[in-house]
Amino acid sequence: MRICAVLAFSLWIVALAHAQSYRPKDGYVPDSTTAVRIGEAALSPVYGKKQIESEQPFTAILRDAVWTVSGTLSCPDGKGGATTGGCEGGVAIVQISKVDAHVISMTHGK
């Protein structure tokens, strides 16, 4: 049984050594739409789906191969609607690597 385990482990190591990695020419996050989708998916479990949905629409800006995805601050306008100006509060912001899609940082203003 021990020989089988050693053999299986050895085959696994050999397979890993020969595995090839694929990286898209434009990175895993090629555009702002993809960045926003990844940003919302990363933010929702941390800050809550309801909170993140309340900050839509999200925008994404690319700088130095890092996407910065930010929510929009909406406040009641006193008429049953909402406005994006003249109110206090903060929004979620997440930075995502264009190259490999890892989350670099995540914050939420107050």
JOLIN-V208547 format. One record per run of one state. SS is the DSSP state (h for helix, s for strand, l for the rest). FROM is the first residue (numbers start at 1). LEN is the number of residues. Records with the same first field share a line. If there is no record, write none. Layout:
SS = FROM-LEN ; FROM-LEN
//
This chain:
l = 1-1 ; 19-13 ; 48-1 ; 55-4 ; 64-2 ; 71-4 ; 77-5 ; 84-8 ; 98-5 ; 109-2
h = 2-17 ; 32-16 ; 49-6
s = 59-5 ; 66-5 ; 75-2 ; 82-2 ; 92-6 ; 103-6
//
